[in-house]
Amino acid sequence: MMRTLGLMRTLAALTITFALGPVSSARGDCPDAMSGSWTGTLAFRDEPLAIDLDVNVSPRATARASFPELVRYEQPLKIECEAARARLSLPFGLGDALLDISDGQLAGTSDIGAELSMRAATPRTLRRTHHEIAEVAGESVMGTLVRPDSSGPFPLVLVLAGSGNPVRANAGYAGWADWFAHRGFAAFVYDRPTDEVELDGRLLTIADHAALVIQALNRLGELSDIRSDGAGLFGRSRGAWIAFEAAGNDARFAWLAGTGSSALGAIDQNLAASRQVLANAELSASERADAMAVQTLHALTAENPELWPRLAAALANRKEVWADLVNQPRDPEDLGWFAAHASHRPADAIAQLDVPVFLAWGANDRVTPAETNQALFEVLLPPEFEHELHIYPGVGHGLEGPLNTDGDEEIVWSGTSPAFIVDLERWLARRMPTAPTNH
């Protein structure tokens, strides 16, 4: 199977292309008519990807692109004006396209055959304000509130990141704030303190992070354009753990949605993920058992540091064939995060939830195995509320996978599962039927 722009390459290209920041050039001879908002498709190898583009040619040419299917918004692209045309550097390594404008259409083809075809659109303006929600270990915890550029008031959703790079500079996290804002919500993302931050001589716990979320709700609830009722939580992976804890501790939260959620604690979740990874690895039964024994010893040592010499000896004797499939702490301090979260039991918080819940997993999720967790949530969630639990084929932990439309095996674009987006939008509409819309 040929892969043109698979998931990892797509995300890497996003990071590389957009890390440049706003790039502009002298106005040159760009037609004034190019300034404005455009919507259409970026097609490569006959596979289209939806794109929204905002262009300004005066006093210097600038361009920002949004890719709704990738949940990436307002990302800067390099644009240069030359000979009454514009040269736009396309993302994903697709080369430069010379753009022409005619009859309200903006179009161009890159040197490797990527085709941009756009029409004029109504501007989809969002408003962003920045807020300090707390101070942790002497450092301010800052966040950004994104909402439609209208008067409101807007229902609030707090977007909680997973464990990987949980800061606003991460486009994969921050993009969800724009996604919600384009659907009429005021969405908040923030720079969550890292796993190394200590409070009173100990690492932050899930309960500490949930307290920060409630502080954010307190601060944002004071704003005149934020509705005082019906706040929601959207948590991804570890962010869902935080959401369960926050919703259980504050009755102002009216709904909760999560992806890649686990009903297990940190240690048990790590063991469950290890079992799935090892089950899918090309190992003999004895090799699988040896690797799992090391993982079990890792879990026990996190709760009982006196076992460190035994774990160190087991790691020293690990076999190369499965060495990369197990945790390999270098010293007892590397077990600190697991030790700090050893007593965390998300099942307790989940069983006490008194709000509607929407949870989603990818069928290929190796971090939070889908079928295991779906079954646990079905038992734990109180039955008197309207809950939805979904597993989506062809996608993994981040619910990202191929976006093919022509039915062949070639993967050109990878992004958020369209079926998940449809289900989440439908569910949110029932939770917030009176929410204003900008979508």
C-alpha positions as CSV (number, residue, x, y, z in Angstrom):
1,M,0.0,0.0,0.0
2,M,1.4,3.4,-1.0
3,R,1.4,6.1,1.6
4,T,1.7,9.6,0.4
5,L,1.0,11.7,3.5
6,G,0.3,9.4,6.3
7,L,-0.6,10.4,9.8
8,M,2.9,10.9,11.3
9,R,4.2,12.7,8.2
10,T,1.1,14.9,8.1
11,L,1.4,16.0,11.7
12,A,5.2,16.5,11.3
13,A,4.6,18.6,8.3
14,L,2.1,20.7,10.2
15,T,4.6,21.3,12.9
16,I,7.4,22.2,10.6
17,T,5.4,24.4,8.3
18,F,3.5,26.3,10.9
19,A,6.4,26.7,13.4
20,L,7.7,29.5,11.2
21,G,5.1,31.9,12.6
22,P,3.4,34.7,10.6
23,V,5.4,35.1,7.4
24,S,4.8,38.1,5.2
25,S,6.3,39.8,2.2
26,A,6.2,43.2,0.6
27,R,2.8,43.9,-1.1
28,G,4.3,44.0,-4.6
29,D,1.6,43.6,-7.2
30,C,-0.9,41.3,-5.4
31,P,-4.5,42.2,-6.5
32,D,-6.5,43.9,-3.8
33,A,-9.3,41.4,-4.6
34,M,-7.2,38.6,-3.0
35,S,-7.7,40.1,0.4
36,G,-10.5,38.4,2.3
37,S,-11.8,35.1,3.4
38,W,-11.8,32.0,1.1
39,T,-13.1,28.5,1.5
40,G,-12.6,25.4,-0.7
41,T,-10.3,22.4,-1.1
42,L,-6.6,21.5,-1.2
43,A,-6.5,18.4,-3.4
44,F,-3.6,16.0,-4.0
45,R,-3.7,12.8,-5.9
46,D,-7.5,13.3,-6.4
47,E,-8.1,13.5,-2.6
48,P,-9.6,16.8,-1.4
49,L,-9.0,18.4,2.1
50,A,-11.2,21.2,3.3
51,I,-9.4,24.5,3.8
52,D,-10.3,28.0,4.9
53,L,-7.9,30.7,4.0
54,D,-7.6,34.4,5.2
55,V,-5.5,36.6,3.0
56,N,-4.4,40.2,3.5
57,V,-2.3,41.9,0.8
58,S,-1.9,45.4,2.4
59,P,0.4,46.7,3.7
60,R,2.2,43.4,3.7
61,A,0.9,40.1,2.4
62,T,-0.1,37.6,5.0
63,A,-2.0,34.3,4.9
64,R,-3.5,32.0,7.5
65,A,-5.0,28.6,6.8
66,S,-7.5,26.5,8.7
67,F,-8.0,22.8,8.2
68,P,-11.3,21.8,10.0
69,E,-10.9,18.1,9.3
70,L,-7.5,18.2,11.0
71,V,-8.8,20.4,13.8
72,R,-6.0,22.9,13.0
73,Y,-6.9,26.6,12.7
74,E,-5.4,29.9,11.7
75,Q,-2.0,28.5,10.9
76,P,0.4,31.0,9.1
77,L,1.5,30.3,5.6
78,K,4.2,32.1,3.6
79,I,2.8,34.3,0.8
80,E,4.7,36.4,-1.7
81,C,3.4,38.8,-4.3
82,E,4.9,38.8,-7.8
83,A,3.6,40.0,-11.2
84,A,0.0,40.5,-10.1
85,R,-0.2,37.0,-8.7
86,A,0.5,35.5,-5.3
87,R,2.9,32.6,-4.5
88,L,1.5,30.6,-1.6
89,S,3.7,28.0,0.2
90,L,1.4,25.1,0.8
91,P,1.7,23.0,3.9
92,F,2.6,19.3,4.1
93,G,5.5,19.7,1.7
94,L,3.2,20.2,-1.2
95,G,5.3,23.0,-2.8
96,D,4.4,26.5,-3.9
97,A,1.3,27.4,-5.8
98,L,0.9,30.5,-8.0
99,L,-2.6,31.8,-7.3
100,D,-4.9,33.5,-9.8
101,I,-8.1,35.3,-9.0
102,S,-11.0,35.3,-11.5
103,D,-14.8,35.8,-11.0
104,G,-14.6,35.4,-7.2
105,Q,-12.5,32.2,-7.5
106,L,-9.0,31.8,-6.1
107,A,-7.0,28.9,-7.6
108,G,-3.6,27.6,-8.2
109,T,-1.5,24.4,-8.7
110,S,1.8,23.7,-7.1
111,D,4.9,22.3,-8.8
112,I,4.1,18.8,-7.6
113,G,0.4,18.8,-8.6
114,A,-1.4,20.0,-5.5
115,E,-4.5,21.9,-6.5
116,L,-6.0,24.8,-4.5
117,S,-9.6,25.7,-5.5
118,M,-11.4,28.3,-3.4
119,R,-14.3,30.7,-3.4
120,A,-15.0,33.9,-1.5
121,A,-16.5,33.3,2.0
122,T,-18.0,35.1,4.9
123,P,-15.3,35.8,7.5
124,R,-15.4,33.4,10.4
125,T,-13.9,35.7,13.0
126,L,-13.1,34.6,16.5
127,R,-12.1,36.6,19.5
128,R,-9.2,35.6,21.8
129,T,-8.5,36.9,25.3
130,H,-5.8,35.7,27.7
131,H,-6.4,35.0,31.4
132,E,-4.4,34.0,34.5
133,I,-6.3,31.3,36.3
134,A,-3.9,30.4,39.2
135,E,-0.4,30.4,40.4
136,V,1.4,27.1,41.0
137,A,4.9,26.8,42.4
138,G,5.4,30.6,41.9
139,E,4.5,30.5,38.2
140,S,1.3,31.9,36.7
141,V,-1.0,29.4,34.9
142,M,-2.1,31.2,31.8
143,G,-4.8,30.3,29.3
144,T,-6.7,31.6,26.2
145,L,-10.4,31.9,25.9
146,V,-11.7,31.7,22.3
147,R,-15.2,32.6,21.4
148,P,-17.3,33.9,18.4
149,D,-16.8,37.6,17.6
150,S,-20.3,38.5,18.8
151,S,-22.0,39.7,22.0
152,G,-22.9,36.3,23.6
153,P,-23.4,35.2,26.2
154,F,-21.7,31.9,25.3
155,P,-21.8,28.5,27.0
156,L,-18.4,27.6,28.3
157,V,-16.3,24.5,27.6
158,L,-12.9,23.8,29.2
159,V,-10.6,21.8,26.9
160,L,-8.2,19.5,28.8
161,A,-5.2,18.2,27.0
162,G,-3.6,14.7,27.2
163,S,-0.2,14.1,28.6
164,G,1.8,15.1,25.5
165,N,2.7,18.7,25.4
166,P,-0.4,20.1,27.1
167,V,0.2,23.8,26.2
168,R,-1.4,26.3,23.9
169,A,1.6,26.3,21.6
170,N,0.6,22.7,20.7
171,A,-1.7,23.2,17.6
172,G,-3.2,19.7,18.2
173,Y,-4.5,20.9,21.5
174,A,-5.3,24.6,20.9
175,G,-7.1,23.7,17.7
176,W,-10.0,22.2,19.7
177,A,-10.7,25.7,21.2
178,D,-11.3,27.0,17.7
179,W,-13.4,24.0,16.9
180,F,-15.7,24.6,19.8
181,A,-15.8,28.4,19.2
182,H,-16.8,27.9,15.6
183,R,-19.8,26.0,17.0
184,G,-20.9,28.8,19.3
185,F,-19.0,28.0,22.5
186,A,-16.5,30.0,24.5
187,A,-13.6,27.5,24.7
188,F,-10.7,27.7,27.1
189,V,-7.3,26.1,26.7
190,Y,-4.4,26.6,29.1
191,D,-0.8,25.8,29.8
192,R,-1.1,22.9,32.2
193,P,1.8,22.6,34.7
194,T,4.1,19.8,33.7
195,D,4.7,16.4,35.4
196,E,7.9,17.8,37.0
197,V,6.2,20.7,38.9
198,E,6.0,20.2,42.6
199,L,3.5,21.6,45.1
200,D,4.5,21.5,48.8
201,G,7.3,19.1,48.1
202,R,5.3,16.6,46.0
203,L,4.3,16.1,42.4
204,L,0.9,17.5,41.3
205,T,-1.9,14.9,41.4
206,I,-5.0,14.6,39.3
207,A,-6.9,16.2,42.1
208,D,-4.6,19.2,42.0
209,H,-5.2,19.6,38.3
210,A,-8.9,19.3,38.8
211,A,-8.7,22.1,41.3
212,L,-7.0,24.2,38.7
213,V,-9.9,23.5,36.3
214,I,-12.4,24.6,38.9
215,Q,-10.4,27.8,39.5
216,A,-10.6,28.5,35.8
217,L,-14.3,28.1,35.9
218,N,-14.5,30.5,38.8
219,R,-12.4,33.1,36.9
220,L,-14.1,32.8,33.5
221,G,-17.6,32.7,35.1
222,E,-17.0,36.3,36.2
223,L,-16.9,37.5,32.5
224,S,-20.1,39.2,31.3
225,D,-20.3,37.2,28.0
226,I,-20.0,33.8,29.6
227,R,-23.2,32.0,30.6
228,S,-23.3,31.1,34.2
229,D,-25.0,27.7,33.6
230,G,-24.2,24.6,31.5
231,A,-20.4,24.6,31.5
232,G,-18.9,21.5,29.9
233,L,-15.6,19.6,29.9
234,F,-13.8,18.1,27.0
235,G,-10.9,15.9,28.0
236,R,-8.5,13.9,25.9
237,S,-6.7,10.9,27.5
238,R,-5.2,12.2,30.8
239,G,-7.4,15.3,30.4
240,A,-10.4,13.0,30.8
241,W,-9.1,11.8,34.2
242,I,-9.0,15.5,35.2
243,A,-12.4,16.1,33.8
244,F,-14.0,13.2,35.8
245,E,-12.5,14.6,39.0
246,A,-13.5,18.2,38.3
247,A,-17.1,17.2,37.3
248,G,-17.5,15.2,40.4
249,N,-16.4,18.1,42.6
250,D,-18.4,20.9,41.1
251,A,-22.1,20.8,40.2
252,R,-21.8,23.7,37.8
253,F,-20.5,21.3,35.1
254,A,-23.4,20.1,33.0
255,W,-21.8,17.7,30.6
256,L,-18.5,15.9,29.9
257,A,-17.0,14.5,26.7
258,G,-13.7,12.6,26.4
259,T,-11.5,10.7,24.0
260,G,-9.0,7.9,24.8
261,S,-10.4,7.8,28.4
262,S,-9.4,5.2,30.9
263,A,-11.4,3.9,33.8
264,L,-8.2,2.5,35.3
265,G,-5.6,4.3,37.5
266,A,-2.2,5.2,36.2
267,I,-0.5,1.9,37.2
268,D,-3.3,-0.4,36.1
269,Q,-3.7,1.5,32.9
270,N,0.0,1.2,32.1
271,L,-0.3,-2.6,32.7
272,A,-3.4,-2.9,30.5
273,A,-1.7,-1.0,27.7
274,S,1.4,-3.2,28.0
275,R,-0.6,-6.4,27.7
276,Q,-2.2,-5.1,24.5
277,V,1.2,-4.0,23.0
278,L,2.8,-7.3,23.9
279,A,-0.1,-9.3,22.6
280,N,0.3,-7.6,19.2
281,A,4.1,-8.0,19.1
282,E,5.9,-10.8,17.3
283,L,7.1,-12.6,20.5
284,S,7.0,-16.1,21.8
285,A,4.7,-16.9,24.8
286,S,7.8,-17.1,27.1
287,E,9.1,-13.8,25.8
288,R,5.7,-12.1,26.3
289,A,5.6,-13.5,29.9
290,D,9.1,-12.3,30.7
291,A,8.3,-8.8,29.4
292,M,5.0,-8.7,31.3
293,A,6.8,-9.8,34.5
294,V,9.1,-6.8,34.2
295,Q,6.2,-4.5,33.7
296,T,4.4,-5.9,36.8
297,L,7.6,-5.4,38.8
298,H,7.7,-1.8,37.5
299,A,4.2,-1.3,38.9
300,L,5.0,-2.8,42.2
301,T,8.2,-0.8,42.6
302,A,6.2,2.5,41.9
303,E,4.2,1.7,45.1
304,N,7.1,0.1,47.0
305,P,10.5,1.8,46.3
306,E,12.3,-0.9,48.3
307,L,11.8,-3.2,45.3
308,W,14.1,-1.0,43.1
309,P,17.1,-3.3,43.3
310,R,15.0,-6.2,41.9
311,L,13.6,-4.0,39.1
312,A,17.1,-2.7,38.2
313,A,18.4,-6.3,38.0
314,A,15.5,-7.4,35.8
315,L,16.0,-4.4,33.5
316,A,19.7,-5.2,33.3
317,N,18.9,-8.7,32.1
318,R,16.1,-7.7,29.7
319,K,16.1,-9.3,26.2
320,E,16.6,-7.1,23.2
321,V,13.6,-8.5,21.4
322,W,11.2,-6.9,23.9
323,A,13.3,-4.3,25.6
324,D,11.7,-1.4,23.8
325,L,8.2,-2.6,24.8
326,V,8.6,-2.1,28.5
327,N,9.2,0.9,30.8
328,Q,12.9,1.4,31.5
329,P,13.4,3.8,34.4
330,R,17.0,4.8,35.0
331,D,16.7,5.4,38.7
332,P,13.9,5.4,41.4
333,E,13.2,9.1,40.6
334,D,11.9,8.0,37.2
335,L,9.1,6.2,38.9
336,G,8.0,9.5,40.6
337,W,4.9,10.2,38.4
338,F,3.5,6.6,38.8
339,A,4.2,6.8,42.6
340,A,2.5,10.1,42.9
341,H,-0.6,8.7,41.1
342,A,-0.6,5.3,42.6
343,S,-3.7,6.0,44.8
344,H,-5.7,7.7,42.0
345,R,-8.8,5.7,41.3
346,P,-10.8,7.3,38.4
347,A,-13.5,4.6,38.8
348,D,-14.5,6.3,42.1
349,A,-15.1,9.6,40.4
350,I,-16.7,8.1,37.3
351,A,-19.3,6.2,39.4
352,Q,-20.3,9.5,41.1
353,L,-20.8,11.5,37.9
354,D,-24.3,13.0,37.6
355,V,-24.0,14.6,34.1
356,P,-24.4,13.2,30.6
357,V,-21.1,11.7,29.3
358,F,-19.9,11.2,25.7
359,L,-16.7,9.0,25.4
360,A,-14.9,7.9,22.3
361,W,-12.0,5.5,21.5
362,G,-10.1,4.4,18.4
363,A,-10.3,0.7,17.7
364,N,-6.5,0.7,17.3
365,D,-5.8,2.5,20.6
366,R,-2.9,0.9,22.3
367,V,-2.7,3.3,25.2
368,T,-6.3,2.9,26.5
369,P,-7.6,-0.3,25.0
370,A,-11.0,0.5,23.6
371,E,-13.1,-2.6,24.3
372,T,-11.8,-3.0,27.8
373,N,-12.5,0.6,28.8
374,Q,-15.9,0.8,27.1
375,A,-17.0,-2.3,29.1
376,L,-15.8,-0.7,32.3
377,F,-17.5,2.6,31.7
378,E,-20.8,0.8,30.8
379,V,-20.7,-0.7,34.3
380,L,-19.5,2.4,36.2
381,L,-21.5,5.3,34.7
382,P,-24.8,5.9,36.5
383,P,-27.6,4.6,34.2
384,E,-30.1,7.5,34.8
385,F,-28.2,9.9,32.5
386,E,-27.9,9.9,28.8
387,H,-24.5,8.5,28.0
388,E,-22.9,7.6,24.7
389,L,-19.8,5.4,24.3
390,H,-18.3,4.9,20.8
391,I,-15.5,2.9,19.3
392,Y,-14.3,4.1,15.8
393,P,-12.6,1.8,13.4
394,G,-9.3,2.6,11.7
395,V,-8.1,5.2,14.2
396,G,-5.9,5.1,17.3
397,H,-5.5,6.9,20.6
398,G,-5.9,10.4,19.2
399,L,-8.9,9.4,17.0
400,E,-6.9,10.3,13.9
401,G,-6.7,8.2,10.8
402,P,-7.1,8.2,7.0
403,L,-9.5,10.6,5.4
404,N,-9.8,8.8,2.0
405,T,-12.9,9.5,-0.1
406,D,-12.2,7.6,-3.3
407,G,-12.1,4.1,-1.8
408,D,-8.6,3.2,-2.9
409,E,-5.8,2.1,-0.6
410,E,-3.6,5.2,-1.1
411,I,-3.6,7.4,2.0
412,V,-3.2,11.0,1.2
413,W,-4.7,12.8,4.2
414,S,-5.0,11.8,7.8
415,G,-7.0,13.6,10.4
416,T,-9.7,13.4,13.0
417,S,-12.3,10.6,12.4
418,P,-15.2,12.2,10.5
419,A,-17.6,9.8,12.1
420,F,-16.5,11.0,15.6
421,I,-16.9,14.6,14.6
422,V,-20.5,14.0,13.4
423,D,-21.4,12.1,16.6
424,L,-19.9,14.7,18.9
425,E,-21.6,17.6,17.1
426,R,-24.9,15.8,17.3
427,W,-24.5,15.0,21.0
428,L,-23.4,18.6,21.8
429,A,-26.4,20.0,20.0
430,R,-28.7,18.1,22.4
431,R,-26.7,19.2,25.5
432,M,-26.7,22.9,24.4
433,P,-29.7,23.4,22.2
434,T,-29.8,27.1,22.7
435,A,-26.1,27.7,22.2
436,P,-25.4,30.6,19.7
437,T,-23.8,29.4,16.5
438,N,-20.9,30.6,14.2
439,H,-20.6,27.4,12.2
